[in-house]
Amino acid sequence: MFSQTDFLHMERALALAARGLYTTDPNPRVGCVLVKDGEIIGEGYTQPAGQDHAEIQAMKNARARGNDLRGATAYVTLEPCSHFGRTPPCANALIEAKVARVIAAMEDPNPLVSGRGLGMLRDAGIDVRCGLLANEARELNIGFVSRMVRKRPWVRMKIAASLDGRTGLPSGESQWITGEAARADGHAWRARASAILTGIGTVKEDDPRMTVRAVDTPRQPKRVLVDSRLGVSPLAQILVGAPTLVFCASLDEHNAERAETLRARGAELVALGNAQGKVDLPAMLGELAARGVNELHVEAGYKLNGSLLREGCVDELLLYVAPSLLGTNALGMIDIAAPASLDARTRLNFHAVDRIGDDLRILARIERAEEAQTDTP
Ligand SMILES: NC(=O)c1ccc[n+]([C@@H]2O[C@H](COP(=O)([O-])OP(=O)(O)OC[C@H]3O[C@@H](n4cnc5c(N)ncnc54)[C@H](OP(=O)(O)O)[C@@H]3O)[C@@H](O)[C@H]2O)c1
C-alpha cells in the first residue's frame, strides 16, 4: 500500500515533527512534507500554540520557494485538522491548494477531528491514505494521545537510583547519585513535558527549582507540587518564577492564612482531597488534563511515587541507574508493599535501554499503560 519513497518522505515528516518536541505544547508535534514530481517542494512543522500548524508552514514554505502545489502529495504525521481552533482547519487549506494525495501517519485522536479531517479531504476528491509509520507518530505524541483518549496525561516517573535501587541515604541526602550526563539528559525529558510534578517531601529535603536548565528551550514546563497540608515554605525555590500549581487536600479556615501567603508568592492552589486527607491523585490527573497537560514528568520521593503507582497513575518509569550501591537501609524508589504472590507483581516492559555517560537509562512501561495507549485510532 505504501512505497519505499512514501516511507522516506514520512520519515522526513517525523523528523520535522520532532523539532517541535519542546515547543508545540499543548498541541501535538506534527511534521509535513510536500512532494511533487518526486521532489520535496515544501516542509513544515507545528509552530508554538496559536501559530501555524505543520501543513500551513509547509505550504508557505513551498510557495516561498516558487512552487505550485496543485497535484502535490502531502505527507503528514497526524491527520489534518477539520475544526476551527486557534487556527483555521488545515484540511480546508490542503483542499484549496488542490493537492492530489494526502498520506497521514495516524488519525487525530482529538474527538473534534478523529477521521473528519481525512473525510473532508476524501469528499473533495483527494486520494487519502492513513497508517504509514503510525507507531512512530503515536510515540511522538504519546501525551497528546493520552489526554485525548484517556482524559489524563501520560505520566512518566523519573528516578535516579543506585544499582541496588536506592534513591537517597537515610539522612535524605541524594545529590547526586547519577552523573552529569544523566542529569543533563533528565533535563531534556523535563523540557518535552507539559508539566513537572514533585512532592512536598522532596521540596523540604532538596528545595529543587524543577526548571529546565541543561538544555536550550524557549518554554518552561508548568511546575506542580503535591502538598496536602500546604506545608511548603513561601521561600521555596519551586515557587520562584512562573506560577506553580499546588494541589492540597482542602482549603478552609485552618489553612486560609498559609494559602494567602502562598498565593501572594504567585502559587495557584487547587484542593482535591481523598479519604485519607491526602491529595486525590487520579482526580489531580484529570484536572491536569483539563488544563492541557499532555506529558507529566514526575520527580518525587518514594512516598509519592508509591501512591502514584498504587493508584494506577503511572505509565512509564524513566530510570537512571548508577554503578554504585547504597545499601538496604537507604531510601527506596517506590513505596509499595510486596504482593501476596509473584503473579500479582507489577509488570513492566523495557521500552528502551541506553547508556548515558557512566549510567544506564531505562525506559520501562507499565504493561497496562501500553495496552491502553495502543487501543487508539
Ligand atoms: N533519586 C531520585 O530520583 C529522587 C527524586 C526526588 C526525590 N528524591 C529524594 O526523596 C526524598 C523525599 O522523599 P519523600 O517520599 O519524603 O517525598 P515526596 O514523595 O516527594 O513527598 C511525599 C509527601 O507528599 C505528600 N502527599 C500528598 N498527597 C499524597 C498522596 N496521595 N500520596 C503520597 N504522598 C502524598 C505527603 O505529605 P503531606 O501529607 O504533608 O502532603 C508525603 O509525605 C528526598 O530525600 C529526596 O532527595 C530522590
The ligand as an SDF file (V2000), in Angstrom:
LIG
                    3D

 48 52  0  0  0  0  0  0  0  0999 V2000
   16.7250    9.9050   43.4640 N   0  0  0  0  0  0  0  0  0  0  0  0
   15.6370   10.4610   42.9690 C   0  0  0  0  0  0  0  0  0  0  0  0
   15.3040   10.2740   41.7810 O   0  0  0  0  0  0  0  0  0  0  0  0
   14.8230   11.3690   43.8230 C   0  0  0  0  0  0  0  0  0  0  0  0
   13.8670   12.2000   43.2430 C   0  0  0  0  0  0  0  0  0  0  0  0
   13.1110   13.0140   44.0770 C   0  0  0  0  0  0  0  0  0  0  0  0
   13.3210   12.9450   45.4630 C   0  0  0  0  0  0  0  0  0  0  0  0
   14.2670   12.1310   45.9860 N   0  0  0  0  0  0  0  0  0  0  0  0
   14.5050   12.0730   47.4140 C   0  0  0  0  0  0  0  0  0  0  0  0
   13.3080   11.6380   48.0500 O   0  0  0  0  0  0  0  0  0  0  0  0
   13.3020   12.1190   49.4010 C   0  0  0  0  0  0  0  0  0  0  0  0
   11.9300   12.6340   49.7250 C   0  0  0  0  0  0  0  0  0  0  0  0
   11.0130   11.5600   49.6360 O   0  0  0  0  0  0  0  0  0  0  0  0
    9.5380   11.6430   50.1920 P   0  0  0  0  0  0  0  0  0  0  0  0
    8.9130   10.3650   49.8320 O   0  0  0  0  0  0  0  0  0  0  0  0
    9.5730   12.1100   51.6090 O   0  0  0  0  0  0  0  0  0  0  0  0
    8.9420   12.8740   49.3760 O   0  0  0  0  0  0  0  0  0  0  0  0
    7.8730   13.0150   48.2290 P   0  0  0  0  0  0  0  0  0  0  0  0
    7.4520   11.6720   47.7370 O   0  0  0  0  0  0  0  0  0  0  0  0
    8.4090   13.9790   47.2660 O   0  0  0  0  0  0  0  0  0  0  0  0
    6.6440   13.6740   49.0030 O   0  0  0  0  0  0  0  0  0  0  0  0
    5.8800   12.8770   49.8760 C   0  0  0  0  0  0  0  0  0  0  0  0
    4.7940   13.6960   50.5090 C   0  0  0  0  0  0  0  0  0  0  0  0
    3.8000   14.0500   49.5520 O   0  0  0  0  0  0  0  0  0  0  0  0
    2.6080   14.3380   50.2670 C   0  0  0  0  0  0  0  0  0  0  0  0
    1.4430   13.7530   49.6300 N   0  0  0  0  0  0  0  0  0  0  0  0
    0.2890   14.3980   49.3390 C   0  0  0  0  0  0  0  0  0  0  0  0
   -0.6010   13.5910   48.8090 N   0  0  0  0  0  0  0  0  0  0  0  0
   -0.0390   12.3870   48.7450 C   0  0  0  0  0  0  0  0  0  0  0  0
   -0.5090   11.1430   48.3180 C   0  0  0  0  0  0  0  0  0  0  0  0
   -1.7140   10.9640   47.7780 N   0  0  0  0  0  0  0  0  0  0  0  0
    0.3280   10.1170   48.4420 N   0  0  0  0  0  0  0  0  0  0  0  0
    1.5770   10.2730   48.9380 C   0  0  0  0  0  0  0  0  0  0  0  0
    2.0820   11.4340   49.3750 N   0  0  0  0  0  0  0  0  0  0  0  0
    1.2660   12.4870   49.2790 C   0  0  0  0  0  0  0  0  0  0  0  0
    2.7760   13.7500   51.6540 C   0  0  0  0  0  0  0  0  0  0  0  0
    2.9930   14.8380   52.5670 O   0  0  0  0  0  0  0  0  0  0  0  0
    1.7370   15.6400   53.1300 P   0  0  0  0  0  0  0  0  0  0  0  0
    0.7970   14.6460   53.7060 O   0  0  0  0  0  0  0  0  0  0  0  0
    2.3080   16.6110   54.0800 O   0  0  0  0  0  0  0  0  0  0  0  0
    1.1620   16.3320   51.9490 O   0  0  0  0  0  0  0  0  0  0  0  0
    4.0520   12.9550   51.5620 C   0  0  0  0  0  0  0  0  0  0  0  0
    4.7700   12.8970   52.7620 O   0  0  0  0  0  0  0  0  0  0  0  0
   14.3670   13.1940   49.4490 C   0  0  0  0  0  0  0  0  0  0  0  0
   15.4520   12.6810   50.1790 O   0  0  0  0  0  0  0  0  0  0  0  0
   14.7530   13.4120   48.0260 C   0  0  0  0  0  0  0  0  0  0  0  0
   16.0950   13.7800   47.8990 O   0  0  0  0  0  0  0  0  0  0  0  0
   15.0190   11.3400   45.1910 C   0  0  0  0  0  0  0  0  0  0  0  0
  1  2  1  0
  2  3  2  0
  2  4  1  0
  4  5  1  0
  4 48  2  0
  5  6  2  0
  6  7  1  0
  7  8  2  0
  8  9  1  0
  8 48  1  0
  9 10  1  0
  9 46  1  0
 10 11  1  0
 11 12  1  0
 11 44  1  0
 12 13  1  0
 13 14  1  0
 14 15  2  0
 14 16  1  0
 14 17  1  0
 17 18  1  0
 18 19  2  0
 18 20  1  0
 18 21  1  0
 21 22  1  0
 22 23  1  0
 23 24  1  0
 23 42  1  0
 24 25  1  0
 25 26  1  0
 25 36  1  0
 26 27  1  0
 26 35  1  0
 27 28  2  0
 28 29  1  0
 29 30  1  0
 29 35  2  0
 30 31  1  0
 30 32  2  0
 32 33  1  0
 33 34  2  0
 34 35  1  0
 36 37  1  0
 36 42  1  0
 37 38  1  0
 38 39  2  0
 38 40  1  0
 38 41  1  0
 42 43  1  0
 44 45  1  0
 44 46  1  0
 46 47  1  0
M  CHG  2   8   1  16  -1
M  END
$$$$
